[in-house]
């Protein structure tokens, strides 16, 4: 009798884990050619991926993030109780690969400043001061107009945000594709993000823009536009801020324009005494809202986590990248009418 040939099983979990490790190292080392990522992935492959996920996102009225949180907890409990460590690490690897190749590769696109052709290293002190003066004038002018209008609810704000971000992205990159028109919220992540002082996030495992419950009506347009920018493949936080700014301050709706200018004010680091009492009261109300729920050690942990995540994905400034958009905003202002 001949010996039976034993069929070797393909160690799929190990394959996924190895692929995840190689991918993360490649991202950290920034080896992906940015021009190739921009032209082949961001403008061709990614729009198809995003459209498919948009169809999936529209299936559920709740956030897919809540689904994945429940699934993850169930797998964690099962893997730990049965000591199935290979299953646990394989699951993490699969989700990382899903994150990176489904969206995260956008971190390696050409910089937005280069795509827009704006010089960000030559912003003079006088140009910056003139920009601050413009911000003061616009905030003081728009606040009484916006406050006299009915407050925007979440559905109205998200629909306008999607439309406005699409307009900006099409002007810059020349591409646009169908996605969802609703900014959702995660019920299960609400406590964590409130405690961390975070108002929104992008769920890369469902391509959903998420904004927590609680932001004041005048905060919603900018917050939602920022998260919708991530849906459109803008991974860098400072660049998402710029897209949100261009989408809001050039909108027809005064409530959107006011939201954009007021959100910008925190990054300008100018004295609030230059603003009228109305905008100062709004800034204080927004700050009080955040501080009411914020827990310092959770906030510091979240900042450290985000900083490490950004640096691991070719964003050298880490958390500081949020404020990098100020120099881009100043440099791009002569072109703002293109985004109306």
C-alpha positions as CSV (number, residue, x, y, z in Angstrom):
1,X,0.0,0.0,0.0
2,X,1.3,3.4,-0.9
3,X,1.4,6.2,1.6
4,X,-1.5,8.6,1.4
5,X,-0.4,12.1,0.4
6,X,-1.2,14.6,3.1
7,X,-2.6,17.8,1.7
8,X,-1.0,20.8,3.3
9,X,-3.4,23.6,4.3
10,X,-2.6,27.1,3.2
11,X,-2.0,29.2,6.3
12,X,-4.3,32.0,5.2
13,X,-4.1,33.9,8.5
14,X,-0.3,33.9,8.4
15,X,-0.4,35.1,4.8
16,X,-2.7,38.0,5.8
17,X,-0.6,38.8,8.8
18,X,2.6,38.9,6.7
19,X,0.9,41.1,4.1
20,X,-0.3,43.5,6.8
21,X,3.2,43.8,8.3
22,X,4.8,44.4,4.9
23,X,2.1,46.9,4.0
24,X,2.5,48.9,7.3
25,X,6.3,49.0,6.9
26,X,6.0,50.2,3.3
27,X,3.5,52.9,4.4
28,X,5.8,54.0,7.2
29,X,8.8,54.1,4.9
30,X,6.7,56.1,2.3
31,X,7.8,53.9,-0.6
32,X,4.7,54.2,-2.7
33,X,5.3,56.5,-5.7
34,X,3.0,59.4,-5.1
35,X,2.4,60.2,-8.8
36,X,1.3,56.6,-9.4
37,X,-0.9,56.6,-6.4
38,X,-2.5,59.8,-7.5
39,X,-3.2,58.9,-11.1
40,X,-3.8,55.1,-10.9
41,X,-5.4,54.7,-7.4
42,X,-6.9,57.9,-6.2
43,X,-8.5,58.9,-9.5
44,X,-9.3,55.5,-11.0
45,X,-9.4,52.6,-8.6
46,X,-10.5,54.4,-5.4
47,X,-13.7,56.0,-6.9
48,X,-14.9,52.5,-7.8
49,X,-14.2,51.2,-4.3
50,X,-15.8,54.2,-2.8
51,X,-19.0,53.9,-4.9
52,X,-19.4,50.2,-4.0
53,X,-19.0,51.0,-0.3
54,X,-21.5,53.9,-0.6
55,X,-24.1,51.3,-1.8
56,X,-23.3,49.2,1.2
57,X,-23.4,52.2,3.6
58,X,-26.9,53.1,2.3
59,X,-28.3,49.6,3.3
60,X,-28.2,50.3,7.0
61,X,-29.8,53.3,8.7
62,X,-27.2,52.9,11.5
63,X,-23.5,53.2,11.2
64,X,-21.5,50.2,10.0
65,X,-19.0,51.1,12.6
66,X,-21.4,50.0,15.3
67,X,-21.7,46.6,13.5
68,X,-17.9,46.2,13.3
69,X,-17.5,47.1,17.0
70,X,-20.0,44.4,18.0
71,X,-18.3,41.8,15.6
72,X,-14.9,42.8,16.9
73,X,-15.9,42.4,20.5
74,X,-17.4,39.0,19.8
75,X,-14.3,37.8,18.0
76,X,-12.0,39.2,20.8
77,X,-14.0,37.3,23.5
78,X,-14.0,34.1,21.5
79,X,-10.3,34.3,20.6
80,X,-9.2,35.1,24.1
81,X,-11.4,32.5,25.8
82,X,-10.3,29.8,23.4
83,X,-6.7,31.1,23.2
84,X,-7.0,31.3,19.4
85,X,-4.3,33.9,19.0
86,X,-3.7,33.2,15.4
87,X,-7.4,34.0,14.7
88,X,-7.2,37.2,16.6
89,X,-4.1,38.5,14.9
90,X,-5.4,37.3,11.5
91,X,-8.6,39.2,12.1
92,X,-6.6,42.4,12.9
93,X,-4.4,41.9,9.8
94,X,-7.5,41.5,7.5
95,X,-9.0,44.7,8.9
96,X,-5.7,46.6,8.5
97,X,-5.4,45.4,4.8
98,X,-9.1,46.4,4.3
99,X,-8.3,49.8,5.8
100,X,-5.2,50.5,3.8
101,X,-6.0,49.2,0.3
102,X,-9.6,50.3,0.6
103,X,-8.8,53.9,1.6
104,X,-5.5,54.4,3.5
105,X,-3.3,54.4,0.4
106,X,-4.7,57.9,-0.2
107,X,-2.2,59.1,2.5
108,X,0.4,58.7,-0.3
109,X,-1.3,60.9,-2.8
110,X,0.4,64.0,-4.2
111,X,0.1,66.9,-1.7
112,X,-3.1,69.0,-2.2
113,X,-1.0,72.1,-2.4
114,X,0.8,70.6,-5.4
115,X,-2.4,69.5,-7.0
116,X,-3.8,73.0,-6.6
117,X,-0.5,74.7,-7.6
118,X,-0.4,76.9,-4.5
119,X,2.9,77.9,-2.8
120,X,2.6,77.3,1.0
121,X,6.1,78.3,2.0
122,X,6.0,81.9,1.0
123,X,3.1,83.3,3.1
124,X,4.3,86.6,4.3
125,X,3.4,88.1,7.7
126,X,1.5,90.9,6.0
127,X,-0.5,88.4,3.9
128,X,-1.3,86.5,7.0
129,X,-2.4,89.6,8.9
130,X,-4.6,90.7,6.0
131,X,-6.1,87.2,6.0
132,X,-6.9,87.5,9.7
133,X,-8.5,90.9,9.1
134,X,-10.7,89.3,6.4
135,X,-11.7,86.5,8.8
136,X,-12.6,89.1,11.5
137,X,-14.8,91.0,9.1
138,X,-16.5,88.0,7.7
139,X,-17.2,86.4,11.0
140,X,-18.6,89.6,12.4
141,X,-20.7,90.2,9.3
142,X,-22.1,86.7,9.0
143,X,-23.0,85.9,12.6
144,X,-26.1,88.1,12.9
145,X,-27.3,86.9,9.4
146,X,-26.8,83.2,10.2
147,X,-28.3,83.5,13.7
148,X,-31.4,85.1,12.3
149,X,-32.0,82.0,10.0
150,X,-33.6,78.7,11.1
151,X,-30.8,76.4,12.5
152,X,-29.7,73.7,10.1
153,X,-30.6,70.2,11.1
154,X,-28.3,67.2,10.5
155,X,-30.0,66.0,7.3
156,X,-30.0,69.4,5.7
157,X,-26.5,70.1,6.7
158,X,-25.1,66.8,5.5
159,X,-26.9,67.0,2.1
160,X,-25.4,70.5,1.5
161,X,-22.0,69.4,2.8
162,X,-21.9,66.5,0.3
163,X,-22.9,68.7,-2.6
164,X,-20.4,71.5,-1.7
165,X,-17.5,69.1,-1.1
166,X,-18.2,67.4,-4.5
167,X,-18.0,70.8,-6.1
168,X,-14.6,71.5,-4.6
169,X,-13.2,68.1,-5.4
170,X,-14.3,68.2,-9.0
171,X,-12.7,71.6,-9.4
172,X,-9.4,70.4,-7.9
173,X,-9.1,66.8,-9.1
174,X,-11.6,66.7,-12.0
175,X,-13.3,63.6,-10.7
176,X,-16.6,63.0,-8.8
177,X,-18.6,59.8,-8.2
178,X,-21.8,58.9,-6.5
179,X,-21.7,58.4,-2.7
180,X,-24.2,58.6,0.1
181,X,-25.7,62.0,1.1
182,X,-26.1,61.3,4.8
183,X,-23.6,61.9,7.6
184,X,-24.3,59.3,10.2
185,X,-23.3,59.0,13.9
186,X,-22.1,56.0,15.9
187,X,-24.2,55.2,18.9
188,X,-21.5,52.8,20.4
189,X,-18.6,55.2,19.8
190,X,-20.4,58.3,21.1
191,X,-19.2,58.1,24.7
192,X,-15.6,57.5,23.6
193,X,-15.4,60.4,21.2
194,X,-17.2,62.8,23.5
195,X,-14.8,61.9,26.3
196,X,-11.8,62.4,23.9
197,X,-13.1,65.7,22.7
198,X,-13.5,64.4,19.1
199,X,-16.5,65.5,17.1
200,X,-16.3,63.4,14.0
201,X,-14.5,60.6,12.2
202,X,-14.4,58.7,8.9
203,X,-15.3,55.0,9.1
204,X,-12.9,53.4,6.5
205,X,-14.7,50.0,7.0
206,X,-17.9,51.4,5.6
207,X,-16.8,54.6,3.9
208,X,-19.1,56.6,6.1
209,X,-18.7,60.2,7.4
210,X,-19.6,60.2,11.1
211,X,-20.3,63.2,13.3
212,X,-21.3,62.7,16.9
213,X,-24.6,63.9,18.4
214,X,-24.2,67.2,20.2
215,X,-22.4,69.8,18.0
216,X,-24.2,73.1,17.8
217,X,-26.0,73.9,14.5
218,X,-23.3,76.5,13.5
219,X,-20.6,73.8,14.0
220,X,-22.2,71.1,11.8
221,X,-21.4,72.5,8.2
222,X,-17.6,72.5,8.7
223,X,-17.5,69.3,10.8
224,X,-19.6,67.4,8.2
225,X,-17.7,68.9,5.2
226,X,-14.4,67.7,6.8
227,X,-15.6,64.1,7.2
228,X,-17.1,64.1,3.7
229,X,-13.7,65.2,2.3
230,X,-12.3,62.0,3.8
231,X,-15.0,60.0,1.8
232,X,-13.6,61.7,-1.3
233,X,-10.1,60.3,-0.7
234,X,-8.6,63.3,1.2
235,X,-6.7,61.4,3.9
236,X,-4.5,64.1,5.3
237,X,-6.3,66.0,8.1
238,X,-5.0,69.4,7.2
239,X,-6.0,68.9,3.6
240,X,-9.5,67.8,4.7
241,X,-9.7,71.0,6.7
242,X,-8.9,73.0,3.6
243,X,-11.5,71.2,1.5
244,X,-14.1,71.8,4.3
245,X,-13.1,75.5,4.4
246,X,-13.4,75.9,0.6
247,X,-16.7,74.1,0.7
248,X,-18.2,76.2,3.5
249,X,-16.9,79.8,3.0
250,X,-17.8,79.7,-0.7
251,X,-21.3,78.3,-0.2
252,X,-24.5,80.3,-1.0
253,X,-25.9,79.6,2.5
254,X,-24.7,82.2,5.1
255,X,-24.9,79.5,7.8
256,X,-22.3,77.4,5.9
257,X,-20.1,80.4,5.3
258,X,-20.2,81.4,9.0
259,X,-19.5,77.9,10.1
260,X,-16.4,77.7,7.9
261,X,-14.9,81.1,9.0
262,X,-15.7,80.4,12.7
263,X,-14.0,76.9,12.6
264,X,-11.0,78.6,10.9
265,X,-10.7,81.1,13.8
266,X,-9.4,78.5,16.3
267,X,-6.5,77.8,14.0
268,X,-5.6,81.4,13.4
269,X,-4.7,81.9,17.1
270,X,-5.7,85.5,17.0
271,X,-7.2,87.2,20.1
272,X,-11.0,86.7,20.3
273,X,-11.3,90.3,21.5
274,X,-11.3,91.3,17.8
275,X,-14.6,89.6,17.3
276,X,-18.1,91.0,18.2
277,X,-20.0,89.6,21.2
278,X,-22.1,87.2,19.1
279,X,-19.2,85.2,17.6
280,X,-17.4,85.3,20.9
281,X,-20.5,83.8,22.6
282,X,-20.6,81.1,19.9
283,X,-17.0,80.2,20.4
284,X,-17.5,79.9,24.1
285,X,-20.6,77.7,23.7
286,X,-18.7,75.4,21.4
287,X,-15.8,75.2,23.8
288,X,-18.1,74.6,26.8
289,X,-19.9,71.8,24.9
290,X,-16.6,69.9,24.4
291,X,-15.3,70.5,27.9
292,X,-18.6,69.3,29.4
293,X,-18.0,65.7,28.4
294,X,-14.2,65.6,27.9
295,X,-12.1,63.3,30.1
296,X,-8.5,64.4,30.0
297,X,-6.7,61.0,30.1
298,X,-8.9,59.7,27.3
299,X,-8.4,62.9,25.3
300,X,-4.6,62.6,25.7
301,X,-4.6,58.9,24.8
302,X,-6.8,59.7,21.7
303,X,-4.4,62.5,20.6
304,X,-1.4,60.2,21.0
305,X,-3.1,57.4,19.1
306,X,-4.1,59.6,16.2
307,X,-0.6,61.2,16.1
308,X,1.0,57.8,15.9
309,X,-1.4,56.7,13.2
310,X,-0.8,59.7,11.0
311,X,3.0,59.5,11.4
312,X,2.8,55.8,10.4
313,X,1.0,56.8,7.2
314,X,3.5,59.3,5.8
315,X,2.1,62.4,7.6
316,X,5.3,63.6,9.3
317,X,3.6,66.4,11.2
318,X,1.2,63.9,12.8
319,X,-1.5,65.7,14.8
320,X,-0.1,69.1,13.8
321,X,-1.3,68.4,10.3
322,X,-4.7,69.6,11.3
323,X,-3.4,73.2,11.5
324,X,-1.2,73.0,8.4
325,X,-4.1,74.1,6.3
326,X,-3.9,77.7,7.5
327,X,-0.9,78.4,5.2
328,X,-2.7,76.7,2.4
329,X,-5.8,78.7,3.1
330,X,-3.9,82.0,2.9
331,X,-2.1,81.0,-0.3
332,X,-5.2,79.7,-2.0
333,X,-7.5,82.6,-1.2
334,X,-7.0,84.3,-4.6
335,X,-8.6,81.2,-6.2
336,X,-11.6,80.9,-3.8
337,X,-14.1,82.2,-6.4
338,X,-13.5,79.1,-8.4
339,X,-15.2,77.0,-5.8
340,X,-18.5,79.0,-5.5
